[in-house]
Amino acid sequence: MTDIDWAELMTGLAIGAAISAFYFAGLALGVRIALVSARPTATLILSAALRIVLLLAVGWVVAQTWAWAIVGYALAFLIVRLVAVNLPRRLPKERTRWN
């Protein structure tokens, strides 16, 4: 049986949480910019490409450096995603011009 290296796992969790938070903040910013942009499709495609490249590049570096860190990195992404998706549902709705 393989022993889990908890230090590597926690390192992956920390790096993954930071990059994932940046990823979803970039998503929010990209959507806000696209809503007022004359070319929203181009804005969203560029935003998605930049975010995906960053997420995968950092993940690749983490995977090359530490074996268990990639598990923590992926787990952190899933946790941050759950928070990012569910938190707006629980917050009180603010009035905007779209609703």
DRENDO-745645 format. One record per residue: residue number from 1; residue in three letters; x, y, z of N, C-alpha, C, O in turn. Coordinates in steps of 0.2 Angstrom, whole numbers. Layout:
<fipas>
FIPA    i   aa  n.east  n.north   n.up  ca.east  ca.north  ca.up  c.east  c.north   c.up  o.east  o.north   o.up
FIPA  NUM  ALA       X        Y      Z        X         Y      Z       X        Y      Z       X        Y      Z
...
</fipas>
This chain:
<fipas>
FIPA    i   aa  n.east  n.north   n.up  ca.east  ca.north  ca.up  c.east  c.north   c.up  o.east  o.north   o.up
FIPA    1  MET       4       -6      0        0         0      0       4        6      0      10        6      3
FIPA    2  THR       2       11     -4        6        17     -4       5       22      2      -1       23      4
FIPA    3  ASP      10       25      5        9        29     10       7       36      7      10       38      2
FIPA    4  ILE       3       40     10        1        47      8       6       51     11       7       51     17
FIPA    5  ASP       9       56      7       13        61     10       9       67     11       7       71      6
FIPA    6  TRP       7       68     17        3        73     19       5       80     18       1       85     16
FIPA    7  ALA      12       81     18       15        88     17      14       90     10      12       95      8
FIPA    8  GLU      15       85      5       14        86     -2       7       87     -3       5       92     -7
FIPA    9  LEU       2       83      0       -5        84     -1      -7       91      1     -11       94     -3
FIPA   10  MET      -5       93      6       -7       100      9      -4      106      4      -7      111      3
FIPA   11  THR       2      104      2        5       109     -3       1      110     -9      -1      115    -11
FIPA   12  GLY      -1      104    -12       -6       104    -17     -12      108    -16     -15      111    -20
FIPA   13  LEU     -15      106    -10      -21       110     -8     -21      117     -8     -25      121    -10
FIPA   14  ALA     -15      120     -5      -14       127     -4     -13      130    -11     -16      135    -13
FIPA   15  ILE      -9      127    -15       -8       130    -22     -14      129    -26     -16      134    -30
FIPA   16  GLY     -18      124    -26      -24       123    -29     -29      128    -27     -33      130    -32
FIPA   17  ALA     -30      129    -21      -35       134    -18     -33      141    -21     -38      144    -23
FIPA   18  ALA     -27      143    -21      -25       149    -23     -27      150    -31     -30      155    -33
FIPA   19  ILE     -24      145    -35      -25       146    -42     -33      145    -44     -35      148    -48
FIPA   20  SER     -36      141    -40      -43       140    -42     -47      146    -40     -52      148    -44
FIPA   21  ALA     -46      149    -35      -49       156    -33     -48      161    -38     -52      165    -40
FIPA   22  PHE     -41      161    -41      -40       166    -46     -43      164    -52     -46      168    -56
FIPA   23  TYR     -44      158    -54      -48       155    -60     -55      158    -60     -58      160    -65
FIPA   24  PHE     -59      157    -54      -66       159    -54     -66      166    -53     -71      169    -55
FIPA   25  ALA     -62      170    -50      -62       177    -50     -61      180    -57     -64      184    -59
FIPA   26  GLY     -57      176    -61      -56       178    -68     -62      177    -72     -64      180    -77
FIPA   27  LEU     -66      171    -71      -72       170    -74     -77      175    -72     -80      177    -77
FIPA   28  ALA     -78      177    -66      -82       183    -64     -81      189    -68     -85      192    -71
FIPA   29  LEU     -74      191    -68      -72       197    -72     -73      196    -79     -76      201    -82
FIPA   30  GLY     -72      191    -82      -73       190    -89     -80      190    -91     -82      193    -96
FIPA   31  VAL     -85      188    -87      -92       188    -88     -94      195    -88     -98      198    -92
FIPA   32  ARG     -92      199    -82      -94       206    -82     -92      210    -87     -95      215    -90
FIPA   33  ILE     -85      209    -90      -83       213    -96     -87      211   -102     -88      215   -106
FIPA   34  ALA     -88      205   -103      -92       202   -109     -99      205   -109    -102      207   -114
FIPA   35  LEU    -102      206   -103     -109       209   -103    -109      216   -106    -115      218   -108
FIPA   36  VAL    -104      220   -105     -104       227   -108    -100      228   -114     -99      233   -116
FIPA   37  SER     -97      222   -117      -93       222   -122     -97      222   -129    -102      220   -129
FIPA   38  ALA     -94      225   -134      -97       225   -141     -96      218   -144    -100      216   -148
FIPA   39  ARG     -91      215   -142      -89       208   -144     -89      203   -138     -83      201   -137
FIPA   40  PRO     -94      201   -135      -94       197   -130     -91      190   -131     -88      187   -126
FIPA   41  THR     -92      187   -137      -89       180   -138     -82      180   -138     -79      176   -135
FIPA   42  ALA     -79      185   -141      -72       185   -141     -69      186   -134     -64      184   -132
FIPA   43  THR     -72      190   -130      -70       192   -123     -70      185   -119     -66      184   -116
FIPA   44  LEU     -76      182   -120      -77       175   -116     -72      170   -118     -69      166   -114
FIPA   45  ILE     -70      170   -125      -66       165   -127     -59      166   -125     -55      162   -123
FIPA   46  LEU     -57      172   -125      -50       174   -123     -49      173   -115     -44      171   -113
FIPA   47  SER     -54      175   -112      -54       174   -104     -54      167   -103     -50      165    -99
FIPA   48  ALA     -58      163   -106      -57       155   -105     -51      152   -107     -48      148   -103
FIPA   49  ALA     -48      154   -112      -41       152   -114     -36      154   -109     -32      149   -107
FIPA   50  LEU     -36      160   -107      -31       162   -102     -31      158    -96     -27      156    -93
FIPA   51  ARG     -38      157    -93      -39       154    -87     -37      147    -87     -34      144    -83
FIPA   52  ILE     -39      143    -93      -37       136    -94     -30      135    -94     -27      130    -91
FIPA   53  VAL     -26      139    -98      -19       138    -99     -16      139    -92     -11      135    -90
FIPA   54  LEU     -18      144    -88      -15       145    -82     -16      139    -77     -11      137    -74
FIPA   55  LEU     -22      137    -77      -24       132    -72     -20      125    -74     -18      122    -70
FIPA   56  LEU     -20      124    -81      -16       118    -83      -9      118    -82      -5      113    -80
FIPA   57  ALA      -6      124    -83        1       125    -83       4      124    -76       9      121    -74
FIPA   58  VAL       0      127    -71        2       127    -64       1      119    -62       5      117    -58
FIPA   59  GLY      -5      116    -64       -6       109    -62       0      105    -65       2      100    -62
FIPA   60  TRP       2      106    -71        8       102    -74      14      103    -70      17       98    -68
FIPA   61  VAL      16      109    -68       21       110    -63      21      107    -57      26      104    -54
FIPA   62  VAL      15      107    -54       14       104    -47      15       96    -48      18       93    -44
FIPA   63  ALA      12       93    -54       12        86    -55      20       84    -56      21       78    -54
FIPA   64  GLN      24       88    -59       31        87    -60      35       87    -54      40       84    -53
FIPA   65  THR      33       91    -49       37        93    -43      35       88    -38      40       85    -35
FIPA   66  TRP      29       87    -36       27        83    -31      22       78    -33      17       79    -37
FIPA   67  ALA      22       71    -31       18        66    -33      11       67    -30       6       67    -33
FIPA   68  TRP      10       68    -23        4        68    -20       1       75    -21      -5       76    -19
FIPA   69  ALA       5       80    -23        2        87    -23      -3       88    -28      -8       92    -28
FIPA   70  ILE      -3       84    -34       -8        84    -39     -15       82    -37     -20       85    -39
FIPA   71  VAL     -15       77    -32      -21        75    -29     -24       81    -25     -30       82    -26
FIPA   72  GLY     -20       84    -21      -23        90    -17     -25       96    -22     -29       99    -20
FIPA   73  TYR     -21       97    -27      -22       102    -32     -29      101    -35     -33      106    -35
FIPA   74  ALA     -31       95    -37      -37        93    -40     -43       94    -35     -48       96    -37
FIPA   75  LEU     -41       91    -29      -46        92    -24     -48       99    -22     -54      100    -21
FIPA   76  ALA     -43      103    -22      -44       110    -20     -48      113    -26     -53      118    -24
FIPA   77  PHE     -47      112    -32      -51       115    -37     -59      113    -36     -63      117    -37
FIPA   78  LEU     -60      106    -35      -67       104    -34     -70      108    -28     -76      110    -28
FIPA   79  ILE     -66      109    -22      -69       112    -17     -71      119    -18     -76      122    -16
FIPA   80  VAL     -66      123    -21      -67       130    -23     -73      130    -28     -76      135    -28
FIPA   81  ARG     -73      126    -33      -79       126    -37     -85      125    -34     -90      129    -35
FIPA   82  LEU     -86      121    -29      -92       120    -25     -94      126    -22    -100      128    -21
FIPA   83  VAL     -89      129    -19      -90       136    -15     -92      141    -20     -97      145    -19
FIPA   84  ALA     -89      142    -25      -90       147    -30     -97      146    -34    -100      151    -35
FIPA   85  VAL     -99      140    -34     -106       139    -37    -111      140    -32    -117      142    -34
FIPA   86  ASN    -110      137    -26     -116       137    -21    -116      144    -17    -122      145    -15
FIPA   87  LEU    -111      147    -16     -111       154    -12    -116      159    -15    -120      162    -11
FIPA   88  PRO    -116      160    -22     -121       165    -24    -128      163    -23    -132      167    -23
FIPA   89  ARG    -129      157    -23     -136       154    -22    -138      156    -15    -144      157    -14
FIPA   90  ARG    -134      156    -10     -136       157     -3    -136      165     -1    -139      167      4
FIPA   91  LEU    -132      169     -5     -132       176     -3    -138      179     -5    -141      177    -10
FIPA   92  PRO    -140      185     -2     -146       188     -4    -145      191    -11    -140      194    -13
FIPA   93  LYS    -150      191    -15     -150       194    -22    -150      202    -22    -154      205    -18
FIPA   94  GLU    -145      204    -25     -145       212    -26    -149      214    -32    -148      210    -37
FIPA   95  ARG    -152      219    -32     -155       221    -38    -151      224    -43    -147      229    -42
FIPA   96  THR    -151      221    -50     -147       224    -55    -152      226    -61    -158      225    -60
FIPA   97  ARG    -149      228    -66     -154       230    -72    -156      224    -76    -161      225    -80
FIPA   98  TRP    -153      218    -74     -155       212    -78    -161      208    -75    -163      204    -78
FIPA   99  ASN    -162      209    -68     -167       205    -65    -173      209    -62    -178      207    -59
</fipas>
